[in-house]
Amino acid sequence: MSNILEVKHLKKYYGESMGVEDVTLTLKSGEIYGFIGPNGAGKSTTIRTIMGLINKTEGKIFFNGLELNSNAPKVKELIGYLPSEVNLYGDMKVKEMLDYHETFYKKDIHKKRSKLVKLLKIDENKLIEDLSFGNLKKVGIVLALMHSPKLLILDEPTSGLDPIMQKVFHDILKAEKELGTTILYSSHILSEVSNLCDRIGFIKDGVIIKEDELANIKNNNYTYLKISSEYINDIKKELGLKVKEENDKEVVFFNDLDTNTLLKKLSKYDIDKLLIEELSLEDLFDKYYR
């Protein structure tokens, strides 16, 4: 599987303030990559830098092997982008906005546009300024997808969409993936990421702190470990694991030790109660960002 997007040691500073400290990531052709982190972690800054909306401080960005700096005009038509907040000309009708967007491309994209408008139940006769936040977001989805981009970059794409439209949107993305579209999906809604994405990167303080395939992230190497023992303080030192919650005799750990190593370490102590439970993606998020 070839790489379509490569970001290498990306840094972005606003004066002395950090936007992105050091981001390196690679998107493989035809995958959905979940880019997750809390607000302020650097997700939107990374995306806006990839899109050329803001200038990077350091690093390199490649699309299909071409560096975006000098080759941006020829590759931008192969990229679709949905920002977290969609801002369009308010005095235009939706139809006029979509017609205008069609003129940017030499190929015929009207059929794809019509299909998306129908799926998302968009009224093309409404003025942009009269649209609700959710309906404006739907127009943004059409603008991002109607030219069948090779790479689709989505920044908090479902904000403003009701649950029914979220389901429709996710079905659209799954269909795009089947066509070979690569998708960078930035979100803090973990249930969406868990249902859609092939791989996930966790970003914190402008640095990707964990990256793996979703199947690996959700496997049994990541567990809650609940232990009751009068030797709990010694056990805490022995295991060296991050604590989720605790009292005098009982501790719940975030555990990533394999079973044999864990049992060997615990065999030195009398244990009153031992419980191992699988972590959800939400639990992992809590582990990395507490």
C-alpha positions as CSV (number, residue, x, y, z in Angstrom):
1,M,0.0,0.0,0.0
2,S,1.6,3.3,-1.1
3,N,1.8,6.5,1.0
4,I,-0.3,9.4,-0.2
5,L,0.5,12.0,2.6
6,E,3.7,12.3,4.5
7,V,4.2,14.9,7.2
8,K,7.8,15.0,8.5
9,H,8.8,16.8,11.8
10,L,6.2,19.6,11.4
11,K,6.6,22.5,13.7
12,K,4.5,25.6,14.0
13,Y,5.0,28.5,16.4
14,Y,3.1,31.7,16.8
15,G,5.9,33.9,18.2
16,E,7.0,32.0,21.3
17,S,3.7,30.1,21.6
18,M,3.6,26.5,20.4
19,G,1.0,25.4,17.8
20,V,2.6,22.2,16.8
21,E,5.9,20.9,18.4
22,D,6.9,17.9,16.3
23,V,4.3,16.0,14.1
24,T,5.4,13.2,11.9
25,L,2.6,11.0,10.3
26,T,2.0,9.0,7.1
27,L,-1.3,8.2,5.5
28,K,-1.5,5.1,3.4
29,S,-3.6,5.1,0.2
30,G,-7.2,4.1,0.9
31,E,-7.2,4.2,4.7
32,I,-9.1,6.3,7.2
33,Y,-6.7,7.7,9.7
34,G,-8.2,9.0,13.0
35,F,-6.4,12.1,14.3
36,I,-7.5,12.6,17.9
37,G,-6.8,14.8,20.8
38,P,-8.4,17.3,23.1
39,N,-9.0,20.9,22.0
40,G,-5.7,22.8,21.8
41,A,-3.6,19.6,21.2
42,G,-2.6,20.7,17.7
43,K,-5.1,18.9,15.4
44,S,-6.4,22.0,13.6
45,T,-3.0,23.6,13.4
46,T,-1.6,20.5,11.7
47,I,-4.4,20.4,9.3
48,R,-4.3,24.1,8.4
49,T,-0.6,23.8,7.8
50,I,-1.0,20.8,5.5
51,M,-3.6,22.8,3.6
52,G,-1.3,25.8,3.3
53,L,-3.7,28.1,5.2
54,I,-0.9,28.9,7.6
55,N,2.8,28.7,7.1
56,K,4.8,26.1,8.9
57,T,7.8,27.0,11.0
58,E,9.8,23.8,10.2
59,G,9.3,20.4,8.5
60,K,8.2,19.0,5.2
61,I,4.8,17.9,3.8
62,F,4.6,15.5,0.8
63,F,1.5,14.6,-1.2
64,N,1.9,11.6,-3.6
65,G,5.7,12.1,-3.3
66,L,5.5,15.8,-4.3
67,E,6.5,18.5,-1.7
68,L,3.5,20.7,-1.1
69,N,5.5,23.9,-1.0
70,S,6.4,24.2,-4.6
71,N,3.8,21.8,-6.1
72,A,0.7,23.0,-4.2
73,P,-1.3,24.3,-7.2
74,K,-1.1,21.1,-9.1
75,V,-2.1,18.9,-6.2
76,K,-4.7,21.0,-4.4
77,E,-7.4,19.9,-6.9
78,L,-6.8,16.3,-5.7
79,I,-7.5,17.3,-2.0
80,G,-10.9,17.8,-0.4
81,Y,-11.1,19.8,2.9
82,L,-13.8,20.3,5.4
83,P,-12.9,22.8,8.2
84,S,-14.5,22.7,11.6
85,E,-16.3,25.9,10.9
86,V,-17.6,26.5,7.3
87,N,-17.6,30.1,6.1
88,L,-19.1,30.9,2.7
89,Y,-20.6,33.9,0.9
90,G,-23.7,34.6,2.8
91,D,-25.6,36.4,0.0
92,M,-25.3,33.5,-2.4
93,K,-27.9,30.7,-2.7
94,V,-26.6,27.2,-2.1
95,K,-27.1,26.4,-5.8
96,E,-25.0,29.4,-6.8
97,M,-22.3,28.4,-4.4
98,L,-22.2,24.8,-5.7
99,D,-22.3,26.0,-9.4
100,Y,-19.4,28.3,-8.7
101,H,-17.4,25.5,-7.1
102,E,-18.0,23.3,-10.2
103,T,-16.2,25.9,-12.4
104,F,-13.0,25.2,-10.5
105,Y,-12.6,21.8,-12.2
106,K,-12.2,20.7,-15.8
107,K,-13.9,17.4,-15.3
108,D,-17.7,17.0,-14.9
109,I,-18.5,16.8,-11.2
110,H,-22.2,17.6,-11.4
111,K,-23.4,14.0,-11.0
112,K,-21.4,13.5,-7.8
113,R,-22.7,16.9,-6.5
114,S,-26.3,15.9,-7.2
115,K,-25.9,12.6,-5.4
116,L,-24.5,14.2,-2.3
117,V,-27.1,16.9,-2.2
118,K,-29.8,14.3,-2.3
119,L,-28.2,12.1,0.3
120,L,-27.7,15.0,2.7
121,K,-31.2,16.5,2.0
122,I,-29.9,20.0,1.1
123,D,-32.2,22.7,-0.1
124,E,-30.2,24.4,-2.9
125,N,-32.6,27.4,-3.1
126,K,-31.8,28.7,0.4
127,L,-29.4,31.6,1.0
128,I,-26.2,30.6,2.7
129,E,-26.8,33.2,5.4
130,D,-30.1,31.6,6.3
131,L,-28.7,28.1,6.9
132,S,-28.4,26.6,10.3
133,F,-24.9,25.5,11.5
134,G,-25.8,21.9,10.7
135,N,-27.1,22.7,7.2
136,L,-24.0,24.9,6.5
137,K,-21.8,21.9,7.5
138,K,-23.7,19.7,5.0
139,V,-22.9,22.2,2.2
140,G,-19.3,22.1,3.3
141,I,-19.4,18.3,3.0
142,V,-20.6,18.6,-0.6
143,L,-17.9,21.1,-1.4
144,A,-15.2,18.9,0.0
145,L,-16.4,15.7,-1.8
146,M,-18.0,16.7,-5.0
147,H,-14.8,16.6,-7.1
148,S,-13.9,13.1,-5.9
149,P,-10.7,14.0,-4.1
150,K,-7.8,11.5,-3.7
151,L,-7.2,12.8,-0.2
152,L,-10.0,14.0,2.1
153,I,-9.1,16.1,5.2
154,L,-11.9,16.5,7.7
155,D,-11.6,18.7,10.8
156,E,-14.4,17.9,13.4
157,P,-16.7,17.0,10.5
158,T,-19.9,16.0,12.4
159,S,-20.2,19.1,14.7
160,G,-23.7,20.5,14.0
161,L,-25.0,17.3,12.3
162,D,-28.0,15.5,13.9
163,P,-27.6,11.8,14.6
164,I,-29.4,10.8,11.4
165,M,-27.2,13.0,9.2
166,Q,-24.1,11.7,11.1
167,K,-25.0,8.2,10.1
168,V,-25.6,9.3,6.4
169,F,-22.2,11.1,6.5
170,H,-20.4,8.0,7.8
171,D,-22.0,5.9,5.1
172,I,-20.7,8.4,2.5
173,L,-17.2,8.1,4.0
174,K,-17.3,4.3,3.9
175,A,-18.3,4.4,0.3
176,E,-15.5,6.9,-0.5
177,K,-13.0,4.5,1.2
178,E,-14.3,1.7,-1.0
179,L,-13.4,3.9,-4.0
180,G,-9.9,4.3,-2.8
181,T,-10.1,7.7,-1.2
182,T,-7.7,8.4,1.7
183,I,-9.3,10.2,4.7
184,L,-7.7,12.1,7.5
185,Y,-10.4,12.3,10.2
186,S,-9.7,14.7,13.0
187,S,-12.1,14.5,15.9
188,H,-12.5,14.3,19.7
189,I,-15.6,12.1,19.4
190,L,-14.1,8.7,20.1
191,S,-17.1,6.6,19.2
192,E,-16.9,8.0,15.6
193,V,-13.2,7.2,15.3
194,S,-13.7,3.7,16.7
195,N,-16.4,2.9,14.1
196,L,-14.6,4.4,11.1
197,C,-10.9,4.4,11.3
198,D,-8.2,1.9,10.3
199,R,-5.4,3.6,12.2
200,I,-5.3,6.2,15.0
201,G,-2.8,8.9,16.1
202,F,-3.1,10.5,19.5
203,I,-1.7,14.1,19.6
204,K,-0.9,15.9,22.8
205,D,0.8,19.2,23.3
206,G,1.7,19.3,19.6
207,V,3.3,15.9,19.5
208,I,1.9,12.5,18.4
209,I,2.3,10.4,21.5
210,K,0.8,7.1,20.2
211,E,0.0,5.7,16.8
212,D,-1.2,2.3,15.8
213,E,-3.9,0.3,13.9
214,L,-7.2,0.5,15.7
215,A,-7.3,-3.3,16.0
216,N,-4.0,-3.3,17.9
217,I,-5.0,-0.3,20.1
218,K,-8.2,-2.1,21.2
219,N,-6.6,-5.5,21.8
220,N,-6.0,-7.1,25.2
221,N,-2.5,-5.6,25.7
222,Y,-4.4,-2.6,27.0
223,T,-6.4,-3.3,30.1
224,Y,-7.7,-2.0,33.4
225,L,-6.0,-3.8,36.2
226,K,-7.8,-3.7,39.6
227,I,-5.8,-5.0,42.6
228,S,-6.7,-5.3,46.3
229,S,-3.9,-6.1,48.7
230,E,-2.4,-4.9,52.0
231,Y,0.9,-4.6,50.0
232,I,-0.6,-2.2,47.5
233,N,2.1,0.5,47.9
234,D,4.8,-2.1,47.1
235,I,2.8,-3.3,44.2
236,K,2.5,0.2,42.8
237,K,6.3,0.5,42.8
238,E,6.8,-2.9,41.4
239,L,4.5,-2.5,38.4
240,G,5.3,1.2,37.6
241,L,2.0,1.6,35.9
242,K,-0.1,4.7,35.6
243,V,-2.9,4.8,38.3
244,K,-6.5,5.5,37.3
245,E,-8.0,5.6,40.8
246,E,-7.0,4.3,44.2
247,N,-7.8,4.1,47.9
248,D,-5.8,2.7,50.9
249,K,-5.9,-1.0,49.8
250,E,-7.2,-1.0,46.2
251,V,-5.8,0.5,43.0
252,V,-7.0,0.6,39.4
253,F,-4.1,0.7,36.9
254,F,-3.9,1.4,33.2
255,N,-2.0,-1.8,32.2
256,D,0.0,-2.5,29.1
257,L,2.1,-5.3,30.5
258,D,1.8,-8.7,28.9
259,T,0.2,-11.4,31.0
260,N,3.3,-13.4,31.8
261,T,5.3,-10.3,32.9
262,L,2.3,-9.1,35.0
263,L,1.9,-12.4,36.8
264,K,5.6,-12.7,37.5
265,K,5.7,-9.3,39.1
266,L,2.6,-10.0,41.2
267,S,3.7,-13.4,42.3
268,K,5.8,-11.8,45.1
269,Y,2.8,-10.5,46.9
270,D,-0.4,-11.7,48.6
271,I,-3.3,-10.5,46.5
272,D,-6.9,-10.3,47.9
273,K,-8.6,-9.5,44.6
274,L,-7.4,-9.2,41.0
275,L,-9.6,-8.0,38.1
276,I,-8.5,-7.4,34.5
277,E,-10.8,-5.6,32.1
278,E,-10.4,-4.5,28.4
279,L,-10.1,-0.8,27.8
280,S,-12.3,1.0,25.4
281,L,-11.0,3.8,23.1
282,E,-12.5,6.3,25.5
283,D,-10.5,4.7,28.4
284,L,-7.3,5.0,26.3
285,F,-8.0,8.6,25.7
286,D,-8.3,9.1,29.4
287,K,-5.0,7.3,29.9
288,Y,-3.1,9.5,27.5
289,Y,-4.6,12.9,28.5
290,R,-5.1,12.8,32.2
